[in-house]
Amino acid sequence: MMVSANITSCSTEDSFKYTLYGCVFSMVFVLGLLSNCVAMYIFTCTLKVRNETTTYMINLAISDLLFVFTLPFRIFYFVARQWPFGDTLCKISVTLFYTNMYGSILFLTCISVDRFLAIVHPFRSKTIRTKRKAKAVCLAVWLTVIAGSVPASFFRSTNAHHDNATESCFENFSKDTWKTYLSKIVIFIEIVGFLIPLIVNVFCSAMVLRILRRPVTLSRSKLSKAKVLKMIVVHLAIFIFCFVPYNVNLVLYSLMRTQALSNCAVVRAVRTMYPVTLCIAVSNCCFDPVVYYFTSETIQNSIKKRSWSRRKGSRFSETLPTENFIQHNLQTLKAKMFINESTI
């Protein structure tokens, strides 16, 4: 939440946050817009065959784009230090911020669970891992994150500065507002939107890694197994890097704003780290496409093979049959660590 603590006896200078927000959010706007538009193009126009993980990734890209479209307003606010767009647009901006963050967490969790089912329970999960059920899960995710974000619009989100000439967006709320409204919102989104998904992600990743350690688990080559392991580690690392620091700090920040946390040294640390951790969390808009499209060796090989096949005047590589080539691209572009061949 874009909020700053009331200056009490424990004074802390955190005006650096406006410059930090302006720079980071500008970068996220450019990179997030381009990368997620490319992702949407790939999912909607390039891929001919789609399955449940494609559905999760499309919704993840939509979630990122919705937030990216609100960034120009936020960037103006951080630079000008005033919000001239009115209370309604402030509420929409805040709602989409949390819809994106916790929507991203939940959609990444869906992908992790789907991968877990495909590897640990490949046969029993055939009836579960369907596009129809994936769409139902996505609808449930959207309803959940909206239910956790919309309550922010129940009270006025803009507040006048001391001179009453300018307004701030979602800042400078009183202790009573925090105790009455914001602390309850934080509790809900932290449990449903962060803690439970974190546990699920760690559990699924641990189980998959355990299965992959067995020598008889995969009939594929050691190279394929190494790629699966690499992508699982990268997925979990990015999840933890982007979301754990901010959500831990948000809990402490909420305690500080309700004055349940009063230690001056801790208050200074929390207020200083809050802008930094928020910027890291927002950068997830850029990491989603990068992790799943550009950091995998499998994707690079697919691009090389496609370029080679085009130079040869044929549509597909001579060394890779058509069906396997499509499966190979789907496996990479949808960020699946291991896809049971019967699911495609």
Disulfide bonds with the S-S distance in Angstrom:
Cys10-Cys264 2.15
Cys90-Cys169 2.05
